Amino acid sequence: MPGAKRTLDIDNGNLYVAEGANGAGIYKMADGSLISNLAIPIRPENVESGDIVTNAVSVDNNLLFMANGAAGISISNV
């Protein structure tokens, strides 16, 4: 979506990236290599697919919080 913002977070040498419809990506800061992709876990019915996007991420104590637009917030153990 043009003009949409995305956030990043850094923890323990890893970069956590909000990647829109693709959920979140986790990358090694040292070389930029991909560690893992996390899909958006909840896809509510009757919601436009364009409204289900990860636009913010935050990491705390091995928990990744993903703000997923109309799909709400998800928490993953990373």
N, C-alpha and C positions, 0 to 999 in steps of 0.2 A: 504494500500500500504506500503510495507516494507520501512523503512527509511524516511517516510514522517513526516514532522514536524506538530505540532498542537500548537496553542497558547491558553492562558488563560487570563482573565482579571477579576479584582475584583472591585466592586463598591457597596457602601451602604450595606455591609454585604452579598452580593451575589457573587457567583463565576460563571463566564461565560466561557463555554468550547467549543472550536471547536471540533466537533465530526465526522469529515469526511463526509461520505455519509449520515449520520443521521442529518446533519445540526449543530445546536448548542443546548447546554443544559444549563439551569440556575439552580443553586443549592444554598441552604442556607449554608453559611459558618459555622454557629453555629453547625449544626448537619449533614451536607452533604445530606439532603433530597432534592429530585427533586422538583423544583418549576414549570418548564415548559420545553418543547422541542419545538424548532423552526425548521421546515423543510426548506430545500432550496426552495425558492418560484419560481425560474425560472429554467426550464429544456429545454435548447435550443435543437432544432432538429439537427440531423446529428453530434452530439457530443457524444463520447464514455461515457458511464455512469461512468467509472472509473475516468474521468476527471472532473466530477461534484462533488466536495467535499468541505466542509468547512474546510479550513486549518488555518484560523485566525479569531479572533474576537476582537472587541474593543468596549467599552461602553463610551458614553459621553452624559450627560444631558438626560438620559432616552432613548437614541437612541443606538441600537445595530447594529454595522457595521459588516457584515459577508463577508469575502473573500471566494468566492465559486468556485475557479478554473475557468474552462471554462464557468461557468454560471455567471461570473462577481461578482459584489458587490451588496449586498442587505442591506437595512436599515429597521429596525423594531423598533416600539415604544414599549419599555419594561417598 
